[in-house]
Amino acid sequence: AAATALAAEPDAAARSPAGRPPVQWQTRALRGIGYALVELGRLEDARATYRRALDLDPNDASARKELEYVNGRLGGAAP
């Protein structure tokens, strides 16, 4: 049965026990969303998205750097 599940979903073995993608994948996706939000001028939403990425992985240097950029664009405000 396990082999059938792996054949149906090749990356199933890389998933966490709860069935969610690994944290690195989640934070990478959130950084991509944050970037798109910045490009759309939705800086408050981008800030919330980068914070969510940092909640998942406080050591994510890229998310921290992007959050600092957004905070700078918002006038340094970091509520």
N, CA, C and O atoms as a Maestro MAE file, in Angstrom:
{
 s_m_m2io_version
 :::
 2.0.0
}

f_m_ct {
 s_m_title
 :::
 protein
 m_atom[316] {
  # First column is atom index #
  i_m_mmod_type
  r_m_x_coord
  r_m_y_coord
  r_m_z_coord
  i_m_residue_number
  s_m_chain_name
  s_m_pdb_residue_name
  s_m_pdb_atom_name
  i_m_atomic_number
  :::
  1 25 0.826 -1.193 0.000 1 A "ALA " " N  " 7
  2 3 0.000 0.000 0.000 1 A "ALA " " CA " 6
  3 2 0.865 1.250 0.000 1 A "ALA " " C  " 6
  4 15 0.559 2.221 -0.691 1 A "ALA " " O  " 8
  5 25 1.957 1.227 0.781 2 A "ALA " " N  " 7
  6 3 2.829 2.397 0.835 2 A "ALA " " CA " 6
  7 2 3.483 2.648 -0.515 2 A "ALA " " C  " 6
  8 15 3.624 3.796 -0.935 2 A "ALA " " O  " 8
  9 25 3.883 1.577 -1.195 3 A "ALA " " N  " 7
  10 3 4.499 1.738 -2.512 3 A "ALA " " CA " 6
  11 2 3.511 2.332 -3.497 3 A "ALA " " C  " 6
  12 15 3.893 3.137 -4.346 3 A "ALA " " O  " 8
  13 25 2.251 1.948 -3.395 4 A "THR " " N  " 7
  14 3 1.224 2.501 -4.269 4 A "THR " " CA " 6
  15 2 1.047 3.984 -3.997 4 A "THR " " C  " 6
  16 15 0.906 4.776 -4.929 4 A "THR " " O  " 8
  17 25 1.053 4.367 -2.718 5 A "ALA " " N  " 7
  18 3 0.911 5.778 -2.362 5 A "ALA " " CA " 6
  19 2 2.088 6.582 -2.895 5 A "ALA " " C  " 6
  20 15 1.907 7.692 -3.395 5 A "ALA " " O  " 8
  21 25 3.290 6.029 -2.791 6 A "LEU " " N  " 7
  22 3 4.464 6.738 -3.290 6 A "LEU " " CA " 6
  23 2 4.438 6.846 -4.806 6 A "LEU " " C  " 6
  24 15 4.880 7.850 -5.363 6 A "LEU " " O  " 8
  25 25 3.930 5.833 -5.472 7 A "ALA " " N  " 7
  26 3 3.841 5.888 -6.927 7 A "ALA " " CA " 6
  27 2 2.827 6.935 -7.360 7 A "ALA " " C  " 6
  28 15 3.021 7.613 -8.368 7 A "ALA " " O  " 8
  29 25 1.751 7.067 -6.605 8 A "ALA " " N  " 7
  30 3 0.715 8.040 -6.945 8 A "ALA " " CA " 6
  31 2 1.182 9.463 -6.677 8 A "ALA " " C  " 6
  32 15 0.761 10.398 -7.358 8 A "ALA " " O  " 8
  33 25 2.043 9.626 -5.698 9 A "GLU " " N  " 7
  34 3 2.551 10.949 -5.346 9 A "GLU " " CA " 6
  35 2 4.048 10.816 -5.100 9 A "GLU " " C  " 6
  36 15 4.463 10.514 -3.981 9 A "GLU " " O  " 8
  37 25 4.866 11.038 -6.130 10 A "PRO " " N  " 7
  38 3 6.305 10.783 -6.029 10 A "PRO " " CA " 6
  39 2 7.010 11.521 -4.901 10 A "PRO " " C  " 6
  40 15 7.986 11.004 -4.357 10 A "PRO " " O  " 8
  41 25 6.549 12.712 -4.533 11 A "ASP " " N  " 7
  42 3 7.260 13.446 -3.480 11 A "ASP " " CA " 6
  43 2 6.656 13.196 -2.107 11 A "ASP " " C  " 6
  44 15 6.974 13.917 -1.160 11 A "ASP " " O  " 8
  45 25 5.800 12.202 -1.976 12 A "ALA " " N  " 7
  46 3 5.163 11.915 -0.690 12 A "ALA " " CA " 6
  47 2 6.193 11.580 0.382 12 A "ALA " " C  " 6
  48 15 5.994 11.901 1.554 12 A "ALA " " O  " 8
  49 25 7.275 10.947 -0.002 13 A "ALA " " N  " 7
  50 3 8.297 10.585 0.979 13 A "ALA " " CA " 6
  51 2 8.974 11.812 1.569 13 A "ALA " " C  " 6
  52 15 9.504 11.750 2.679 13 A "ALA " " O  " 8
  53 25 8.965 12.925 0.844 14 A "ALA " " N  " 7
  54 3 9.608 14.148 1.329 14 A "ALA " " CA " 6
  55 2 8.692 14.964 2.225 14 A "ALA " " C  " 6
  56 15 9.132 15.945 2.823 14 A "ALA " " O  " 8
  57 25 7.442 14.582 2.329 15 A "ARG " " N  " 7
  58 3 6.491 15.343 3.137 15 A "ARG " " CA " 6
  59 2 6.681 15.060 4.622 15 A "ARG " " C  " 6
  60 15 7.209 14.021 5.017 15 A "ARG " " O  " 8
  61 25 6.240 16.007 5.421 16 A "SER " " N  " 7
  62 3 6.312 15.835 6.862 16 A "SER " " CA " 6
  63 2 5.281 14.796 7.295 16 A "SER " " C  " 6
  64 15 4.386 14.454 6.522 16 A "SER " " O  " 8
  65 25 5.399 14.296 8.511 17 A "PRO " " N  " 7
  66 3 4.446 13.287 8.976 17 A "PRO " " CA " 6
  67 2 2.994 13.761 8.930 17 A "PRO " " C  " 6
  68 15 2.090 12.943 8.759 17 A "PRO " " O  " 8
  69 25 2.757 15.045 9.076 18 A "ALA " " N  " 7
  70 3 1.389 15.567 9.051 18 A "ALA " " CA " 6
  71 2 0.867 15.705 7.624 18 A "ALA " " C  " 6
  72 15 -0.281 16.104 7.427 18 A "ALA " " O  " 8
  73 25 1.684 15.383 6.631 19 A "GLY " " N  " 7
  74 3 1.254 15.465 5.248 19 A "GLY " " CA " 6
  75 2 1.481 16.822 4.617 19 A "GLY " " C  " 6
  76 15 1.100 17.042 3.468 19 A "GLY " " O  " 8
  77 25 2.095 17.736 5.352 20 A "ARG " " N  " 7
  78 3 2.384 19.063 4.807 20 A "ARG " " CA " 6
  79 2 3.787 19.058 4.208 20 A "ARG " " C  " 6
  80 15 4.645 18.273 4.613 20 A "ARG " " O  " 8
  81 25 4.009 19.945 3.240 21 A "PRO " " N  " 7
  82 3 5.365 20.060 2.699 21 A "PRO " " CA " 6
  83 2 6.336 20.492 3.802 21 A "PRO " " C  " 6
  84 15 5.915 21.091 4.792 21 A "PRO " " O  " 8
  85 25 7.615 20.198 3.643 22 A "PRO " " N  " 7
  86 3 8.603 20.631 4.630 22 A "PRO " " CA " 6
  87 2 8.571 22.152 4.817 22 A "PRO " " C  " 6
  88 15 8.181 22.896 3.918 22 A "PRO " " O  " 8
  89 25 8.983 22.583 5.984 23 A "VAL " " N  " 7
  90 3 8.961 24.011 6.324 23 A "VAL " " CA " 6
  91 2 9.707 24.840 5.281 23 A "VAL " " C  " 6
  92 15 9.266 25.939 4.941 23 A "VAL " " O  " 8
  93 25 10.822 24.335 4.771 24 A "GLN " " N  " 7
  94 3 11.594 25.097 3.789 24 A "GLN " " CA " 6
  95 2 10.762 25.389 2.549 24 A "GLN " " C  " 6
  96 15 10.863 26.473 1.973 24 A "GLN " " O  " 8
  97 25 9.951 24.440 2.138 25 A "TRP " " N  " 7
  98 3 9.097 24.657 0.966 25 A "TRP " " CA " 6
  99 2 8.021 25.681 1.280 25 A "TRP " " C  " 6
  100 15 7.699 26.532 0.450 25 A "TRP " " O  " 8
  101 25 7.466 25.595 2.483 26 A "GLN " " N  " 7
  102 3 6.419 26.528 2.870 26 A "GLN " " CA " 6
  103 2 6.958 27.956 2.931 26 A "GLN " " C  " 6
  104 15 6.323 28.887 2.434 26 A "GLN " " O  " 8
  105 25 8.129 28.124 3.541 27 A "THR " " N  " 7
  106 3 8.686 29.474 3.645 27 A "THR " " CA " 6
  107 2 9.096 30.005 2.275 27 A "THR " " C  " 6
  108 15 8.965 31.199 2.007 27 A "THR " " O  " 8
  109 25 9.587 29.135 1.420 28 A "ARG " " N  " 7
  110 3 9.949 29.567 0.067 28 A "ARG " " CA " 6
  111 2 8.713 30.058 -0.681 28 A "ARG " " C  " 6
  112 15 8.761 31.078 -1.368 28 A "ARG " " O  " 8
  113 25 7.615 29.334 -0.545 29 A "ALA " " N  " 7
  114 3 6.364 29.747 -1.189 29 A "ALA " " CA " 6
  115 2 5.885 31.082 -0.624 29 A "ALA " " C  " 6
  116 15 5.451 31.957 -1.372 29 A "ALA " " O  " 8
  117 25 5.965 31.235 0.688 30 A "LEU " " N  " 7
  118 3 5.539 32.491 1.307 30 A "LEU " " CA " 6
  119 2 6.414 33.657 0.853 30 A "LEU " " C  " 6
  120 15 5.912 34.760 0.638 30 A "LEU " " O  " 8
  121 25 7.709 33.420 0.706 31 A "ARG " " N  " 7
  122 3 8.584 34.491 0.207 31 A "ARG " " CA " 6
  123 2 8.188 34.881 -1.210 31 A "ARG " " C  " 6
  124 15 8.212 36.062 -1.555 31 A "ARG " " O  " 8
  125 25 7.826 33.910 -2.028 32 A "GLY " " N  " 7
  126 3 7.378 34.207 -3.390 32 A "GLY " " CA " 6
  127 2 6.100 35.024 -3.398 32 A "GLY " " C  " 6
  128 15 5.954 35.962 -4.182 32 A "GLY " " O  " 8
  129 25 5.182 34.663 -2.528 33 A "ILE " " N  " 7
  130 3 3.935 35.426 -2.416 33 A "ILE " " CA " 6
  131 2 4.237 36.839 -1.929 33 A "ILE " " C  " 6
  132 15 3.684 37.813 -2.440 33 A "ILE " " O  " 8
  133 25 5.114 36.942 -0.941 34 A "GLY " " N  " 7
  134 3 5.495 38.258 -0.430 34 A "GLY " " CA " 6
  135 2 6.091 39.129 -1.519 34 A "GLY " " C  " 6
  136 15 5.777 40.315 -1.618 34 A "GLY " " O  " 8
  137 25 6.947 38.540 -2.332 35 A "TYR " " N  " 7
  138 3 7.565 39.284 -3.433 35 A "TYR " " CA " 6
  139 2 6.495 39.791 -4.397 35 A "TYR " " C  " 6
  140 15 6.529 40.947 -4.819 35 A "TYR " " O  " 8
  141 25 5.551 38.923 -4.742 36 A "ALA " " N  " 7
  142 3 4.475 39.329 -5.655 36 A "ALA " " CA " 6
  143 2 3.649 40.461 -5.049 36 A "ALA " " C  " 6
  144 15 3.254 41.392 -5.750 36 A "ALA " " O  " 8
  145 25 3.394 40.377 -3.759 37 A "LEU " " N  " 7
  146 3 2.627 41.430 -3.094 37 A "LEU " " CA " 6
  147 2 3.380 42.761 -3.111 37 A "LEU " " C  " 6
  148 15 2.772 43.817 -3.281 37 A "LEU " " O  " 8
  149 25 4.695 42.710 -2.935 38 A "VAL " " N  " 7
  150 3 5.496 43.937 -3.027 38 A "VAL " " CA " 6
  151 2 5.363 44.528 -4.423 38 A "VAL " " C  " 6
  152 15 5.159 45.732 -4.575 38 A "VAL " " O  " 8
  153 25 5.479 43.686 -5.434 39 A "GLU " " N  " 7
  154 3 5.371 44.160 -6.815 39 A "GLU " " CA " 6
  155 2 4.005 44.781 -7.097 39 A "GLU " " C  " 6
  156 15 3.891 45.688 -7.921 39 A "GLU " " O  " 8
  157 25 2.976 44.297 -6.416 40 A "LEU " " N  " 7
  158 3 1.626 44.837 -6.587 40 A "LEU " " CA " 6
  159 2 1.384 46.079 -5.719 40 A "LEU " " C  " 6
  160 15 0.324 46.701 -5.793 40 A "LEU " " O  " 8
  161 25 2.372 46.424 -4.906 41 A "GLY " " N  " 7
  162 3 2.233 47.581 -4.033 41 A "GLY " " CA " 6
  163 2 1.447 47.296 -2.764 41 A "GLY " " C  " 6
  164 15 1.062 48.224 -2.052 41 A "GLY " " O  " 8
  165 25 1.207 46.044 -2.477 42 A "ARG " " N  " 7
  166 3 0.449 45.650 -1.284 42 A "ARG " " CA " 6
  167 2 1.428 45.354 -0.146 42 A "ARG " " C  " 6
  168 15 1.605 44.209 0.270 42 A "ARG " " O  " 8
  169 25 2.052 46.419 0.336 43 A "LEU " " N  " 7
  170 3 3.152 46.276 1.281 43 A "LEU " " CA " 6
  171 2 2.722 45.741 2.641 43 A "LEU " " C  " 6
  172 15 3.454 44.960 3.248 43 A "LEU " " O  " 8
  173 25 1.564 46.137 3.128 44 A "GLU " " N  " 7
  174 3 1.092 45.611 4.419 44 A "GLU " " CA " 6
  175 2 0.869 44.105 4.330 44 A "GLU " " C  " 6
  176 15 1.219 43.360 5.245 44 A "GLU " " O  " 8
  177 25 0.280 43.665 3.215 45 A "ASP " " N  " 7
  178 3 0.068 42.228 3.022 45 A "ASP " " CA " 6
  179 2 1.399 41.497 2.885 45 A "ASP " " C  " 6
  180 15 1.565 40.390 3.398 45 A "ASP " " O  " 8
  181 25 2.342 42.122 2.191 46 A "ALA " " N  " 7
  182 3 3.669 41.520 2.039 46 A "ALA " " CA " 6
  183 2 4.332 41.377 3.403 46 A "ALA " " C  " 6
  184 15 4.933 40.346 3.705 46 A "ALA " " O  " 8
  185 25 4.219 42.418 4.224 47 A "ARG " " N  " 7
  186 3 4.820 42.355 5.558 47 A "ARG " " CA " 6
  187 2 4.228 41.192 6.354 47 A "ARG " " C  " 6
  188 15 4.963 40.441 6.995 47 A "ARG " " O  " 8
  189 25 2.917 41.045 6.315 48 A "ALA " " N  " 7
  190 3 2.267 39.948 7.041 48 A "ALA " " CA " 6
  191 2 2.733 38.589 6.515 48 A "ALA " " C  " 6
  192 15 2.906 37.645 7.286 48 A "ALA " " O  " 8
  193 25 2.931 38.496 5.212 49 A "THR " " N  " 7
  194 3 3.365 37.239 4.605 49 A "THR " " CA " 6
  195 2 4.791 36.895 5.010 49 A "THR " " C  " 6
  196 15 5.083 35.743 5.331 49 A "THR " " O  " 8
  197 25 5.681 37.881 4.998 50 A "TYR " " N  " 7
  198 3 7.059 37.626 5.428 50 A "TYR " " CA " 6
  199 2 7.108 37.271 6.910 50 A "TYR " " C  " 6
  200 15 7.907 36.431 7.323 50 A "TYR " " O  " 8
  201 25 6.265 37.901 7.703 51 A "ARG " " N  " 7
  202 3 6.217 37.550 9.130 51 A "ARG " " CA " 6
  203 2 5.745 36.116 9.320 51 A "ARG " " C  " 6
  204 15 6.240 35.398 10.189 51 A "ARG " " O  " 8
  205 25 4.796 35.711 8.508 52 A "ARG " " N  " 7
  206 3 4.315 34.326 8.589 52 A "ARG " " CA " 6
  207 2 5.447 33.354 8.260 52 A "ARG " " C  " 6
  208 15 5.598 32.321 8.912 52 A "ARG " " O  " 8
  209 25 6.238 33.692 7.246 53 A "ALA " " N  " 7
  210 3 7.392 32.851 6.902 53 A "ALA " " CA " 6
  211 2 8.361 32.775 8.075 53 A "ALA " " C  " 6
  212 15 8.900 31.708 8.370 53 A "ALA " " O  " 8
  213 25 8.582 33.900 8.739 54 A "LEU " " N  " 7
  214 3 9.500 33.913 9.880 54 A "LEU " " CA " 6
  215 2 8.912 33.198 11.088 54 A "LEU " " C  " 6
  216 15 9.658 32.672 11.914 54 A "LEU " " O  " 8
  217 25 7.599 33.168 11.206 55 A "ASP " " N  " 7
  218 3 6.982 32.377 12.273 55 A "ASP " " CA " 6
  219 2 7.296 30.896 12.075 55 A "ASP " " C  " 6
  220 15 7.536 30.166 13.037 55 A "ASP " " O  " 8
  221 25 7.289 30.464 10.813 56 A "LEU " " N  " 7
  222 3 7.596 29.064 10.505 56 A "LEU " " CA " 6
  223 2 9.076 28.758 10.681 56 A "LEU " " C  " 6
  224 15 9.449 27.696 11.179 56 A "LEU " " O  " 8
  225 25 9.916 29.706 10.264 57 A "ASP " " N  " 7
  226 3 11.366 29.511 10.353 57 A "ASP " " CA " 6
  227 2 12.031 30.831 10.724 57 A "ASP " " C  " 6
  228 15 12.358 31.629 9.845 57 A "ASP " " O  " 8
  229 25 12.232 31.065 12.018 58 A "PRO " " N  " 7
  230 3 12.835 32.321 12.473 58 A "PRO " " CA " 6
  231 2 14.246 32.566 11.932 58 A "PRO " " C  " 6
  232 15 14.743 33.690 11.995 58 A "PRO " " O  " 8
  233 25 14.890 31.530 11.403 59 A "ASN " " N  " 7
  234 3 16.252 31.664 10.876 59 A "ASN " " CA " 6
  235 2 16.285 31.912 9.375 59 A "ASN " " C  " 6
  236 15 17.359 31.884 8.774 59 A "ASN " " O  " 8
  237 25 15.137 32.154 8.757 60 A "ASP " " N  " 7
  238 3 15.078 32.373 7.312 60 A "ASP " " CA " 6
  239 2 15.618 33.772 6.998 60 A "ASP " " C  " 6
  240 15 14.902 34.768 7.103 60 A "ASP " " O  " 8
  241 25 16.882 33.822 6.616 61 A "ALA " " N  " 7
  242 3 17.548 35.105 6.362 61 A "ALA " " CA " 6
  243 2 16.910 35.861 5.201 61 A "ALA " " C  " 6
  244 15 16.836 37.089 5.233 61 A "ALA " " O  " 8
  245 25 16.454 35.152 4.188 62 A "SER " " N  " 7
  246 3 15.832 35.817 3.037 62 A "SER " " CA " 6
  247 2 14.529 36.498 3.438 62 A "SER " " C  " 6
  248 15 14.275 37.637 3.045 62 A "SER " " O  " 8
  249 25 13.711 35.812 4.210 63 A "ALA " " N  " 7
  250 3 12.447 36.410 4.661 63 A "ALA " " CA " 6
  251 2 12.722 37.611 5.556 63 A "ALA " " C  " 6
  252 15 12.028 38.624 5.470 63 A "ALA " " O  " 8
  253 25 13.732 37.499 6.412 64 A "ARG " " N  " 7
  254 3 14.084 38.617 7.295 64 A "ARG " " CA " 6
  255 2 14.541 39.824 6.476 64 A "ARG " " C  " 6
  256 15 14.155 40.957 6.762 64 A "ARG " " O  " 8
  257 25 15.363 39.575 5.460 65 A "LYS " " N  " 7
  258 3 15.854 40.655 4.603 65 A "LYS " " CA " 6
  259 2 14.699 41.322 3.860 65 A "LYS " " C  " 6
  260 15 14.643 42.548 3.770 65 A "LYS " " O  " 8
  261 25 13.784 40.524 3.332 66 A "GLU " " N  " 7
  262 3 12.640 41.079 2.608 66 A "GLU " " CA " 6
  263 2 11.724 41.857 3.549 66 A "GLU " " C  " 6
  264 15 11.181 42.895 3.171 66 A "GLU " " O  " 8
  265 25 11.551 41.361 4.768 67 A "LEU " " N  " 7
  266 3 10.736 42.076 5.747 67 A "LEU " " CA " 6
  267 2 11.368 43.429 6.075 67 A "LEU " " C  " 6
  268 15 10.663 44.431 6.194 67 A "LEU " " O  " 8
  269 25 12.672 43.460 6.219 68 A "GLU " " N  " 7
  270 3 13.361 44.726 6.474 68 A "GLU " " CA " 6
  271 2 13.156 45.692 5.305 68 A "GLU " " C  " 6
  272 15 12.952 46.888 5.511 68 A "GLU " " O  " 8
  273 25 13.211 45.172 4.090 69 A "TYR " " N  " 7
  274 3 12.983 46.006 2.908 69 A "TYR " " CA " 6
  275 2 11.575 46.604 2.937 69 A "TYR " " C  " 6
  276 15 11.394 47.802 2.722 69 A "TYR " " O  " 8
  277 25 10.585 45.756 3.203 70 A "VAL " " N  " 7
  278 3 9.196 46.224 3.239 70 A "VAL " " CA " 6
  279 2 9.014 47.252 4.350 70 A "VAL " " C  " 6
  280 15 8.363 48.278 4.148 70 A "VAL " " O  " 8
  281 25 9.582 46.983 5.512 71 A "ASN " " N  " 7
  282 3 9.479 47.943 6.608 71 A "ASN " " CA " 6
  283 2 10.097 49.282 6.214 71 A "ASN " " C  " 6
  284 15 9.571 50.338 6.567 71 A "ASN " " O  " 8
  285 25 11.197 49.240 5.493 72 A "GLY " " N  " 7
  286 3 11.818 50.470 5.012 72 A "GLY " " CA " 6
  287 2 10.917 51.222 4.047 72 A "GLY " " C  " 6
  288 15 10.812 52.446 4.109 72 A "GLY " " O  " 8
  289 25 10.273 50.487 3.159 73 A "ARG " " N  " 7
  290 3 9.344 51.114 2.203 73 A "ARG " " CA " 6
  291 2 8.141 51.715 2.909 73 A "ARG " " C  " 6
  292 15 7.565 52.698 2.444 73 A "ARG " " O  " 8
  293 25 7.766 51.121 4.034 74 A "LEU " " N  " 7
  294 3 6.623 51.626 4.791 74 A "LEU " " CA " 6
  295 2 7.041 52.721 5.780 74 A "LEU " " C  " 6
  296 15 6.260 53.112 6.647 74 A "LEU " " O  " 8
  297 25 8.250 53.199 5.646 75 A "GLY " " N  " 7
  298 3 8.709 54.265 6.524 75 A "GLY " " CA " 6
  299 2 9.296 53.768 7.823 75 A "GLY " " C  " 6
  300 15 9.330 54.489 8.820 75 A "GLY " " O  " 8
  301 25 9.759 52.534 7.806 76 A "GLY " " N  " 7
  302 3 10.401 51.987 8.990 76 A "GLY " " CA " 6
  303 2 9.431 51.481 10.031 76 A "GLY " " C  " 6
  304 15 9.851 50.930 11.049 76 A "GLY " " O  " 8
  305 25 8.141 51.656 9.800 77 A "ALA " " N  " 7
  306 3 7.158 51.187 10.772 77 A "ALA " " CA " 6
  307 2 7.177 49.673 10.833 77 A "ALA " " C  " 6
  308 15 7.190 49.000 9.803 77 A "ALA " " O  " 8
  309 25 7.177 49.148 12.034 78 A "ALA " " N  " 7
  310 3 7.174 47.696 12.204 78 A "ALA " " CA " 6
  311 2 6.226 47.303 13.328 78 A "ALA " " C  " 6
  312 15 6.663 46.799 14.363 78 A "ALA " " O  " 8
  313 25 4.937 47.529 13.132 79 A "PRO " " N  " 7
  314 3 3.991 47.172 14.215 79 A "PRO " " CA " 6
  315 2 3.902 45.684 14.429 79 A "PRO " " C  " 6
  316 15 3.157 45.229 15.297 79 A "PRO " " O  " 8
  :::
 }
 m_bond[315] {
  # First column is bond index #
  i_m_from
  i_m_to
  i_m_order
  :::
  1 1 2 1
  2 2 3 1
  3 3 4 2
  4 3 5 1
  5 5 6 1
  6 6 7 1
  7 7 8 2
  8 7 9 1
  9 9 10 1
  10 10 11 1
  11 11 12 2
  12 11 13 1
  13 13 14 1
  14 14 15 1
  15 15 16 2
  16 15 17 1
  17 17 18 1
  18 18 19 1
  19 19 20 2
  20 19 21 1
  21 21 22 1
  22 22 23 1
  23 23 24 2
  24 23 25 1
  25 25 26 1
  26 26 27 1
  27 27 28 2
  28 27 29 1
  29 29 30 1
  30 30 31 1
  31 31 32 2
  32 31 33 1
  33 33 34 1
  34 34 35 1
  35 35 36 2
  36 35 37 1
  37 37 38 1
  38 38 39 1
  39 39 40 2
  40 39 41 1
  41 41 42 1
  42 42 43 1
  43 43 44 2
  44 43 45 1
  45 45 46 1
  46 46 47 1
  47 47 48 2
  48 47 49 1
  49 49 50 1
  50 50 51 1
  51 51 52 2
  52 51 53 1
  53 53 54 1
  54 54 55 1
  55 55 56 2
  56 55 57 1
  57 57 58 1
  58 58 59 1
  59 59 60 2
  60 59 61 1
  61 61 62 1
  62 62 63 1
  63 63 64 2
  64 63 65 1
  65 65 66 1
  66 66 67 1
  67 67 68 2
  68 67 69 1
  69 69 70 1
  70 70 71 1
  71 71 72 2
  72 71 73 1
  73 73 74 1
  74 74 75 1
  75 75 76 2
  76 75 77 1
  77 77 78 1
  78 78 79 1
  79 79 80 2
  80 79 81 1
  81 81 82 1
  82 82 83 1
  83 83 84 2
  84 83 85 1
  85 85 86 1
  86 86 87 1
  87 87 88 2
  88 87 89 1
  89 89 90 1
  90 90 91 1
  91 91 92 2
  92 91 93 1
  93 93 94 1
  94 94 95 1
  95 95 96 2
  96 95 97 1
  97 97 98 1
  98 98 99 1
  99 99 100 2
  100 99 101 1
  101 101 102 1
  102 102 103 1
  103 103 104 2
  104 103 105 1
  105 105 106 1
  106 106 107 1
  107 107 108 2
  108 107 109 1
  109 109 110 1
  110 110 111 1
  111 111 112 2
  112 111 113 1
  113 113 114 1
  114 114 115 1
  115 115 116 2
  116 115 117 1
  117 117 118 1
  118 118 119 1
  119 119 120 2
  120 119 121 1
  121 121 122 1
  122 122 123 1
  123 123 124 2
  124 123 125 1
  125 125 126 1
  126 126 127 1
  127 127 128 2
  128 127 129 1
  129 129 130 1
  130 130 131 1
  131 131 132 2
  132 131 133 1
  133 133 134 1
  134 134 135 1
  135 135 136 2
  136 135 137 1
  137 137 138 1
  138 138 139 1
  139 139 140 2
  140 139 141 1
  141 141 142 1
  142 142 143 1
  143 143 144 2
  144 143 145 1
  145 145 146 1
  146 146 147 1
  147 147 148 2
  148 147 149 1
  149 149 150 1
  150 150 151 1
  151 151 152 2
  152 151 153 1
  153 153 154 1
  154 154 155 1
  155 155 156 2
  156 155 157 1
  157 157 158 1
  158 158 159 1
  159 159 160 2
  160 159 161 1
  161 161 162 1
  162 162 163 1
  163 163 164 2
  164 163 165 1
  165 165 166 1
  166 166 167 1
  167 167 168 2
  168 167 169 1
  169 169 170 1
  170 170 171 1
  171 171 172 2
  172 171 173 1
  173 173 174 1
  174 174 175 1
  175 175 176 2
  176 175 177 1
  177 177 178 1
  178 178 179 1
  179 179 180 2
  180 179 181 1
  181 181 182 1
  182 182 183 1
  183 183 184 2
  184 183 185 1
  185 185 186 1
  186 186 187 1
  187 187 188 2
  188 187 189 1
  189 189 190 1
  190 190 191 1
  191 191 192 2
  192 191 193 1
  193 193 194 1
  194 194 195 1
  195 195 196 2
  196 195 197 1
  197 197 198 1
  198 198 199 1
  199 199 200 2
  200 199 201 1
  201 201 202 1
  202 202 203 1
  203 203 204 2
  204 203 205 1
  205 205 206 1
  206 206 207 1
  207 207 208 2
  208 207 209 1
  209 209 210 1
  210 210 211 1
  211 211 212 2
  212 211 213 1
  213 213 214 1
  214 214 215 1
  215 215 216 2
  216 215 217 1
  217 217 218 1
  218 218 219 1
  219 219 220 2
  220 219 221 1
  221 221 222 1
  222 222 223 1
  223 223 224 2
  224 223 225 1
  225 225 226 1
  226 226 227 1
  227 227 228 2
  228 227 229 1
  229 229 230 1
  230 230 231 1
  231 231 232 2
  232 231 233 1
  233 233 234 1
  234 234 235 1
  235 235 236 2
  236 235 237 1
  237 237 238 1
  238 238 239 1
  239 239 240 2
  240 239 241 1
  241 241 242 1
  242 242 243 1
  243 243 244 2
  244 243 245 1
  245 245 246 1
  246 246 247 1
  247 247 248 2
  248 247 249 1
  249 249 250 1
  250 250 251 1
  251 251 252 2
  252 251 253 1
  253 253 254 1
  254 254 255 1
  255 255 256 2
  256 255 257 1
  257 257 258 1
  258 258 259 1
  259 259 260 2
  260 259 261 1
  261 261 262 1
  262 262 263 1
  263 263 264 2
  264 263 265 1
  265 265 266 1
  266 266 267 1
  267 267 268 2
  268 267 269 1
  269 269 270 1
  270 270 271 1
  271 271 272 2
  272 271 273 1
  273 273 274 1
  274 274 275 1
  275 275 276 2
  276 275 277 1
  277 277 278 1
  278 278 279 1
  279 279 280 2
  280 279 281 1
  281 281 282 1
  282 282 283 1
  283 283 284 2
  284 283 285 1
  285 285 286 1
  286 286 287 1
  287 287 288 2
  288 287 289 1
  289 289 290 1
  290 290 291 1
  291 291 292 2
  292 291 293 1
  293 293 294 1
  294 294 295 1
  295 295 296 2
  296 295 297 1
  297 297 298 1
  298 298 299 1
  299 299 300 2
  300 299 301 1
  301 301 302 1
  302 302 303 1
  303 303 304 2
  304 303 305 1
  305 305 306 1
  306 306 307 1
  307 307 308 2
  308 307 309 1
  309 309 310 1
  310 310 311 1
  311 311 312 2
  312 311 313 1
  313 313 314 1
  314 314 315 1
  315 315 316 2
  :::
 }
}
